[in-house]
């Protein structure tokens, strides 16, 4: 299976960001985590790309899926099951 690209904009202290990181790590899904608390210019980019201001904002294979709630729902439907160890 080809490598799956997961991109997440997050902060260190947001509980939903922490939950998203934990879920991806449990599923062994590699991801790029752009920390907007460390790189404020990235928050502006996230807002333009997602049209949202809250974190996390997550993209799966280039498609914006939303935040932690949407990631968790996708996981509960089995939508992340074959992405680990990609």
N, CA, C and O atoms as a printed pandas DataFrame, in Angstrom:
     atom_number atom_name residue_name chain_id  residue_number  x_coord  y_coord  z_coord
0              1         N          UNK        A               1    0.837   -1.181    0.000
1              2        CA          UNK        A               1    0.000    0.000    0.000
2              3         C          UNK        A               1    0.883    1.245    0.000
3              4         O          UNK        A               1    1.915    1.278    0.670
4              5         N          UNK        A               2    0.484    2.255   -0.741
5              6        CA          UNK        A               2    1.239    3.498   -0.821
6              7         C          UNK        A               2    1.189    4.240    0.509
7              8         O          UNK        A               2    0.269    4.069    1.309
8              9         N          UNK        A               3    2.205    5.065    0.718
9             10        CA          UNK        A               3    2.259    5.872    1.931
10            11         C          UNK        A               3    1.065    6.824    1.979
11            12         O          UNK        A               3    0.741    7.481    0.989
12            13         N          UNK        A               4    0.432    6.887    3.114
13            14        CA          UNK        A               4   -0.699    7.789    3.311
14            15         C          UNK        A               4   -0.188    9.039    4.002
15            16         O          UNK        A               4    0.481    8.961    5.032
16            17         N          UNK        A               5   -0.499   10.168    3.442
17            18        CA          UNK        A               5   -0.066   11.429    4.027
18            19         C          UNK        A               5   -1.154   11.987    4.920
19            20         O          UNK        A               5   -2.276   12.224    4.473
20            21         N          UNK        A               6   -0.820   12.194    6.179
21            22        CA          UNK        A               6   -1.726   12.833    7.124
22            23         C          UNK        A               6   -1.033   14.099    7.603
23            24         O          UNK        A               6    0.095   14.067    8.093
24            25         N          UNK        A               7   -1.731   15.203    7.450
25            26        CA          UNK        A               7   -1.215   16.493    7.871
26            27         C          UNK        A               7   -2.160   17.054    8.920
27            28         O          UNK        A               7   -3.378   17.060    8.738
28            29         N          UNK        A               8   -1.586   17.527   10.022
29            30        CA          UNK        A               8   -2.412   18.072   11.095
30            31         C          UNK        A               8   -1.804   19.388   11.571
31            32         O          UNK        A               8   -0.605   19.475   11.835
32            33         N          UNK        A               9   -2.645   20.399   11.675
33            34        CA          UNK        A               9   -2.281   21.653   12.320
34            35         C          UNK        A               9   -2.793   21.556   13.750
35            36         O          UNK        A               9   -3.957   21.224   13.974
36            37         N          UNK        A              10   -1.923   21.846   14.725
37            38        CA          UNK        A              10   -2.313   21.640   16.125
38            39         C          UNK        A              10   -1.559   22.580   17.056
39            40         O          UNK        A              10   -0.731   23.385   16.630
40            41         N          UNK        A              11   -1.875   22.451   18.338
41            42        CA          UNK        A              11   -1.109   23.096   19.404
42            43         C          UNK        A              11   -0.742   22.027   20.426
43            44         O          UNK        A              11   -1.277   20.918   20.406
44            45         N          UNK        A              12    0.168   22.376   21.310
45            46        CA          UNK        A              12    0.622   21.419   22.326
46            47         C          UNK        A              12   -0.435   21.162   23.380
47            48         O          UNK        A              12   -0.539   20.050   23.897
48            49         N          UNK        A              13   -1.215   22.169   23.702
49            50        CA          UNK        A              13   -2.078   22.128   24.882
50            51         C          UNK        A              13   -3.543   21.814   24.590
51            52         O          UNK        A              13   -4.308   21.571   25.524
52            53         N          UNK        A              14   -3.953   21.811   23.330
53            54        CA          UNK        A              14   -5.348   21.559   22.972
54            55         C          UNK        A              14   -5.691   20.087   23.218
55            56         O          UNK        A              14   -5.027   19.212   22.662
56            57         N          UNK        A              15   -6.707   19.789   24.035
57            58        CA          UNK        A              15   -7.043   18.392   24.316
58            59         C          UNK        A              15   -7.472   17.616   23.066
59            60         O          UNK        A              15   -7.230   16.412   22.976
60            61         N          UNK        A              16   -8.098   18.287   22.114
61            62        CA          UNK        A              16   -8.493   17.602   20.883
62            63         C          UNK        A              16   -7.274   17.288   20.019
63            64         O          UNK        A              16   -7.243   16.268   19.331
64            65         N          UNK        A              17   -6.284   18.156   20.056
65            66        CA          UNK        A              17   -5.034   17.902   19.331
66            67         C          UNK        A              17   -4.311   16.701   19.948
67            68         O          UNK        A              17   -3.808   15.832   19.237
68            69         N          UNK        A              18   -4.271   16.673   21.257
69            70        CA          UNK        A              18   -3.633   15.557   21.959
70            71         C          UNK        A              18   -4.366   14.263   21.622
71            72         O          UNK        A              18   -3.733   13.240   21.361
72            73         N          UNK        A              19   -5.699   14.305   21.626
73            74        CA          UNK        A              19   -6.488   13.126   21.281
74            75         C          UNK        A              19   -6.240   12.658   19.860
75            76         O          UNK        A              19   -6.155   11.456   19.607
76            77         N          UNK        A              20   -6.122   13.592   18.931
77            78        CA          UNK        A              20   -5.867   13.232   17.535
78            79         C          UNK        A              20   -4.493   12.584   17.399
79            80         O          UNK        A              20   -4.354   11.570   16.714
80            81         N          UNK        A              21   -3.479   13.155   18.041
81            82        CA          UNK        A              21   -2.134   12.561   17.995
82            83         C          UNK        A              21   -2.156   11.149   18.579
83            84         O          UNK        A              21   -1.569   10.229   18.011
84            85         N          UNK        A              22   -2.836   10.983   19.714
85            86        CA          UNK        A              22   -2.894    9.660   20.345
86            87         C          UNK        A              22   -3.591    8.649   19.444
87            88         O          UNK        A              22   -3.132    7.514   19.322
88            89         N          UNK        A              23   -4.684    9.040   18.818
89            90        CA          UNK        A              23   -5.411    8.141   17.931
90            91         C          UNK        A              23   -4.543    7.722   16.751
91            92         O          UNK        A              23   -4.488    6.540   16.410
92            93         N          UNK        A              24   -3.869    8.677   16.131
93            94        CA          UNK        A              24   -2.998    8.346   15.000
94            95         C          UNK        A              24   -1.847    7.446   15.437
95            96         O          UNK        A              24   -1.470    6.525   14.712
96            97         N          UNK        A              25   -1.292    7.706   16.611
97            98        CA          UNK        A              25   -0.188    6.879   17.107
98            99         C          UNK        A              25   -0.657    5.467   17.446
99           100         O          UNK        A              25    0.050    4.501   17.160
100          101         N          UNK        A              26   -1.830    5.331   18.048
101          102        CA          UNK        A              26   -2.378    4.008   18.351
102          103         C          UNK        A              26   -2.575    3.204   17.069
103          104         O          UNK        A              26   -2.304    2.004   17.018
104          105         N          UNK        A              27   -3.057    3.899   16.032
105          106        CA          UNK        A              27   -3.289    3.250   14.745
106          107         C          UNK        A              27   -2.012    3.091   13.928
107          108         O          UNK        A              27   -2.030    2.518   12.838
108          109         N          UNK        A              28   -0.883    3.611   14.469
109          110        CA          UNK        A              28    0.412    3.550   13.804
110          111         C          UNK        A              28    0.374    4.213   12.425
111          112         O          UNK        A              28    0.930    3.707   11.451
112          113         N          UNK        A              29   -0.295    5.350   12.381
113          114        CA          UNK        A              29   -0.415    6.121   11.148
114          115         C          UNK        A              29    0.567    7.289   11.221
115          116         O          UNK        A              29    0.439    8.152   12.090
116          117         N          UNK        A              30    1.540    7.320   10.319
117          118        CA          UNK        A              30    2.478    8.450   10.334
118          119         C          UNK        A              30    1.767    9.745    9.956
119          120         O          UNK        A              30    0.854    9.747    9.130
120          121         N          UNK        A              31    2.193   10.836   10.563
121          122        CA          UNK        A              31    1.558   12.127   10.290
122          123         C          UNK        A              31    2.567   13.246   10.461
123          124         O          UNK        A              31    3.558   13.119   11.180
124          125         N          UNK        A              32    2.289   14.339    9.783
125          126        CA          UNK        A              32    3.066   15.560    9.961
126          127         C          UNK        A              32    2.247   16.486   10.845
127          128         O          UNK        A              32    1.081   16.756   10.556
128          129         N          UNK        A              33    2.849   16.968   11.911
129          130        CA          UNK        A              33    2.160   17.819   12.878
130          131         C          UNK        A              33    2.752   19.223   12.803
131          132         O          UNK        A              33    3.893   19.444   13.208
132          133         N          UNK        A              34    1.983   20.155   12.291
133          134        CA          UNK        A              34    2.418   21.545   12.218
134          135         C          UNK        A              34    1.862   22.259   13.435
135          136         O          UNK        A              34    0.650   22.433   13.567
136          137         N          UNK        A              35    2.749   22.670   14.318
137          138        CA          UNK        A              35    2.360   23.287   15.576
138          139         C          UNK        A              35    2.177   24.787   15.393
139          140         O          UNK        A              35    3.155   25.525   15.275
140          141         N          UNK        A              36    0.937   25.234   15.369
141          142        CA          UNK        A              36    0.658   26.649   15.159
142          143         C          UNK        A              36    0.970   27.494   16.395
143          144         O          UNK        A              36    1.056   28.718   16.298
144          145         N          UNK        A              37    1.140   26.858   17.553
145          146        CA          UNK        A              37    1.552   27.609   18.741
146          147         C          UNK        A              37    3.041   27.952   18.666
147          148         O          UNK        A              37    3.481   28.910   19.301
148          149         N          UNK        A              38    3.811   27.194   17.910
149          150        CA          UNK        A              38    5.236   27.461   17.733
150          151         C          UNK        A              38    5.520   28.241   16.448
151          152         O          UNK        A              38    6.549   28.905   16.328
152          153         N          UNK        A              39    4.594   28.150   15.493
153          154        CA          UNK        A              39    4.765   28.818   14.201
154          155         C          UNK        A              39    3.490   29.600   13.874
155          156         O          UNK        A              39    2.653   29.124   13.106
156          157         N          UNK        A              40    3.339   30.790   14.447
157          158        CA          UNK        A              40    2.090   31.546   14.271
158          159         C          UNK        A              40    1.727   31.816   12.812
159          160         O          UNK        A              40    0.545   31.910   12.484
160          161         N          UNK        A              41    2.706   31.939   11.945
161          162        CA          UNK        A              41    2.411   32.162   10.525
162          163         C          UNK        A              41    1.671   30.971    9.913
163          164         O          UNK        A              41    0.947   31.128    8.929
164          165         N          UNK        A              42    1.849   29.796   10.487
165          166        CA          UNK        A              42    1.171   28.601    9.990
166          167         C          UNK        A              42   -0.318   28.621   10.352
167          168         O          UNK        A              42   -1.132   28.018    9.652
168          169         N          UNK        A              43   -0.674   29.304   11.430
169          170        CA          UNK        A              43   -2.099   29.407   11.801
170          171         C          UNK        A              43   -2.865   30.147   10.707
171          172         O          UNK        A              43   -3.977   29.755   10.353
172          173         N          UNK        A              44   -2.275   31.215   10.171
173          174        CA          UNK        A              44   -2.921   31.956    9.083
174          175         C          UNK        A              44   -3.083   31.059    7.854
175          176         O          UNK        A              44   -4.123   31.089    7.195
176          177         N          UNK        A              45   -2.080   30.280    7.554
177          178        CA          UNK        A              45   -2.158   29.348    6.423
178          179         C          UNK        A              45   -3.261   28.315    6.654
179          180         O          UNK        A              45   -4.025   27.998    5.743
180          181         N          UNK        A              46   -3.336   27.790    7.892
181          182        CA          UNK        A              46   -4.378   26.815    8.235
182          183         C          UNK        A              46   -5.764   27.410    8.034
183          184         O          UNK        A              46   -6.656   26.750    7.501
184          185         N          UNK        A              47   -5.944   28.654    8.459
185          186        CA          UNK        A              47   -7.246   29.316    8.311
186          187         C          UNK        A              47   -7.652   29.434    6.852
187          188         O          UNK        A              47   -8.813   29.214    6.506
188          189         N          UNK        A              48   -6.705   29.777    6.005
189          190        CA          UNK        A              48   -6.999   29.896    4.571
190          191         C          UNK        A              48   -7.353   28.534    3.981
191          192         O          UNK        A              48   -8.331   28.407    3.244
192          193         N          UNK        A              49   -6.562   27.524    4.303
193          194        CA          UNK        A              49   -6.768   26.194    3.726
194          195         C          UNK        A              49   -8.047   25.520    4.221
195          196         O          UNK        A              49   -8.753   24.880    3.442
196          197         N          UNK        A              50   -8.343   25.662    5.506
197          198        CA          UNK        A              50   -9.478   24.937    6.090
198          199         C          UNK        A              50  -10.739   25.776    6.210
199          200         O          UNK        A              50  -11.842   25.242    6.327
200          201         N          UNK        A              51  -10.568   27.101    6.180
201          202        CA          UNK        A              51  -11.669   28.031    6.435
202          203         C          UNK        A              51  -12.229   27.854    7.849
203          204         O          UNK        A              51  -13.399   28.131    8.116
204          205         N          UNK        A              52  -11.360   27.387    8.739
205          206        CA          UNK        A              52  -11.697   27.206   10.151
206          207         C          UNK        A              52  -10.588   27.786   10.999
207          208         O          UNK        A              52   -9.447   27.908   10.554
208          209         N          UNK        A              53  -10.933   28.144   12.230
209          210        CA          UNK        A              53   -9.933   28.733   13.119
210          211         C          UNK        A              53   -9.523   27.806   14.260
211          212         O          UNK        A              53   -8.517   28.052   14.925
212          213         N          UNK        A              54  -10.282   26.757   14.488
213          214        CA          UNK        A              54   -9.991   25.861   15.616
214          215         C          UNK        A              54   -8.967   24.807   15.221
215          216         O          UNK        A              54   -8.801   24.485   14.044
216          217         N          UNK        A              55   -8.297   24.287   16.213
217          218        CA          UNK        A              55   -7.362   23.181   16.016
218          219         C          UNK        A              55   -7.890   21.966   16.751
219          220         O          UNK        A              55   -8.618   22.117   17.732
220          221         N          UNK        A              56   -7.551   20.777   16.314
221          222        CA          UNK        A              56   -6.733   20.493   15.145
222          223         C          UNK        A              56   -7.539   20.607   13.850
223          224         O          UNK        A              56   -8.768   20.530   13.844
224          225         N          UNK        A              57   -6.805   20.790   12.765
225          226        CA          UNK        A              57   -7.354   20.665   11.423
226          227         C          UNK        A              57   -6.523   19.602   10.742
227          228         O          UNK        A              57   -5.294   19.658   10.749
228          229         N          UNK        A              58   -7.206   18.622   10.147
229          230        CA          UNK        A              58   -6.536   17.410    9.666
230          231         C          UNK        A              58   -6.870   17.161    8.205
231          232         O          UNK        A              58   -8.015   17.286    7.771
232          233         N          UNK        A              59   -5.824   16.804    7.462
233          234        CA          UNK        A              59   -5.965   16.406    6.061
234          235         C          UNK        A              59   -5.503   14.967    5.928
235          236         O          UNK        A              59   -4.486   14.578    6.504
236          237         N          UNK        A              60   -6.236   14.190    5.182
237          238        CA          UNK        A              60   -5.906   12.791    4.920
238          239         C          UNK        A              60   -5.756   12.641    3.413
239          240         O          UNK        A              60   -6.710   12.829    2.659
240          241         N          UNK        A              61   -4.545   12.299    2.985
241          242        CA          UNK        A              61   -4.232   12.156    1.552
242          243         C          UNK        A              61   -4.658   13.395    0.771
243          244         O          UNK        A              61   -5.215   13.292   -0.322
244          245         N          UNK        A              62   -4.390   14.570    1.346
245          246        CA          UNK        A              62   -4.682   15.828    0.687
246          247         C          UNK        A              62   -6.109   16.322    0.816
247          248         O          UNK        A              62   -6.418   17.418    0.347
248          249         N          UNK        A              63   -6.993   15.549    1.440
249          250        CA          UNK        A              63   -8.391   15.944    1.598
250          251         C          UNK        A              63   -8.640   16.386    3.034
251          252         O          UNK        A              63   -8.327   15.662    3.979
252          253         N          UNK        A              64   -9.200   17.572    3.189
253          254        CA          UNK        A              64   -9.493   18.087    4.530
254          255         C          UNK        A              64  -10.655   17.295    5.122
255          256         O          UNK        A              64  -11.748   17.257    4.557
256          257         N          UNK        A              65  -10.401   16.659    6.274
257          258        CA          UNK        A              65  -11.474   15.888    6.904
258          259         C          UNK        A              65  -12.092   16.611    8.091
259          260         O          UNK        A              65  -13.163   16.223    8.558
260          261         N          UNK        A              66  -11.431   17.661    8.589
261          262        CA          UNK        A              66  -11.950   18.404    9.729
262          263         C          UNK        A              66  -11.044   18.268   10.923
263          264         O          UNK        A              66   -9.820   18.276   10.791
264          265         N          UNK        A              67  -11.646   18.143   12.100
265          266        CA          UNK        A              67  -10.895   18.078   13.345
266          267         C          UNK        A              67  -10.932   16.704   13.982
267          268         O          UNK        A              67  -11.150   15.693   13.314
268          269         N          UNK        A              68  -10.713   16.689   15.291
269          270        CA          UNK        A              68  -10.660   15.425   16.020
270          271         C          UNK        A              68  -11.979   14.656   15.943
271          272         O          UNK        A              68  -11.974   13.434   15.792
272          273         N          UNK        A              69  -13.087   15.351   16.043
273          274        CA          UNK        A              69  -14.391   14.683   16.011
274          275         C          UNK        A              69  -14.564   13.892   14.712
275          276         O          UNK        A              69  -15.029   12.753   14.725
276          277         N          UNK        A              70  -14.187   14.504   13.602
277          278        CA          UNK        A              70  -14.306   13.825   12.305
278          279         C          UNK        A              70  -13.299   12.687   12.174
279          280         O          UNK        A              70  -13.610   11.642   11.604
280          281         N          UNK        A              71  -12.086   12.891   12.705
281          282        CA          UNK        A              71  -11.079   11.828   12.678
282          283         C          UNK        A              71  -11.552   10.629   13.488
283          284         O          UNK        A              71  -11.426    9.487   13.046
284          285         N          UNK        A              72  -12.093   10.888   14.669
285          286        CA          UNK        A              72  -12.584    9.810   15.539
286          287         C          UNK        A              72  -13.742    9.067   14.874
287          288         O          UNK        A              72  -13.803    7.838   14.923
288          289         N          UNK        A              73  -14.662    9.811   14.253
289          290        CA          UNK        A              73  -15.791    9.173   13.567
290          291         C          UNK        A              73  -15.297    8.291   12.421
291          292         O          UNK        A              73  -15.814    7.194   12.209
292          293         N          UNK        A              74  -14.309    8.766   11.696
293          294        CA          UNK        A              74  -13.738    7.978   10.607
294          295         C          UNK        A              74  -13.099    6.700   11.149
295          296         O          UNK        A              74  -13.238    5.630   10.556
296          297         N          UNK        A              75  -12.403    6.817   12.268
297          298        CA          UNK        A              75  -11.775    5.653   12.898
298          299         C          UNK        A              75  -12.826    4.650   13.365
299          300         O          UNK        A              75  -12.650    3.441   13.211
300          301         N          UNK        A              76  -13.919    5.153   13.936
301          302        CA          UNK        A              76  -14.980    4.269   14.431
302          303         C          UNK        A              76  -15.671    3.510   13.302
303          304         O          UNK        A              76  -16.202    2.421   13.521
304          305         N          UNK        A              77  -15.668    4.074   12.110
305          306        CA          UNK        A              77  -16.256    3.400   10.930
306          307         C          UNK        A              77  -15.260    2.470   10.251
307          308         O          UNK        A              77  -15.593    1.821    9.259
308          309         N          UNK        A              78  -14.035    2.401   10.780
309          310        CA          UNK        A              78  -13.009    1.557   10.185
310          311         C          UNK        A              78  -12.241    2.236    9.078
311          312         O          UNK        A              78  -11.452    1.591    8.387
312          313         N          UNK        A              79  -12.455    3.531    8.894
313          314        CA          UNK        A              79  -11.831    4.244    7.808
314          315         C          UNK        A              79  -10.341    4.462    7.944
315          316         O          UNK        A              79   -9.693    4.879    6.984
316          317         N          UNK        A              80   -9.780    4.192    9.108
317          318        CA          UNK        A              80   -8.329    4.337    9.321
318          319         C          UNK        A              80   -7.625    2.994    9.437
319          320         O          UNK        A              80   -6.399    2.938    9.530
320          321         N          UNK        A              81   -8.395    1.916    9.433
321          322        CA          UNK        A              81   -7.823    0.598    9.737
322          323         C          UNK        A              81   -6.693    0.161    8.825
323          324         O          UNK        A              81   -5.759   -0.487    9.296
324          325         N          UNK        A              82   -6.735    0.480    7.560
325          326        CA          UNK        A              82   -5.706    0.020    6.634
326          327         C          UNK        A              82   -4.620    1.062    6.367
327          328         O          UNK        A              82   -3.818    0.906    5.446
328          329         N          UNK        A              83   -4.598    2.119    7.171
329          330        CA          UNK        A              83   -3.632    3.185    6.924
330          331         C          UNK        A              83   -2.379    3.066    7.772
331          332         O          UNK        A              83   -1.365    3.695    7.466
332          333         N          UNK        A              84   -2.429    2.286    8.814
333          334        CA          UNK        A              84   -1.260    2.129    9.686
334          335         C          UNK        A              84   -0.119    1.443    8.960
335          336         O          UNK        A              84   -0.332    0.632    8.059
336          337         N          UNK        A              85    1.094    1.780    9.367
337          338        CA          UNK        A              85    2.309    1.229    8.760
338          339         C          UNK        A              85    2.349    1.454    7.261
339          340         O          UNK        A              85    2.873    0.630    6.511
340          341         N          UNK        A              86    1.794    2.573    6.831
341          342        CA          UNK        A              86    1.750    2.866    5.390
342          343         C          UNK        A              86    3.116    3.206    4.860
343          344         O          UNK        A              86    3.266    3.478    3.669
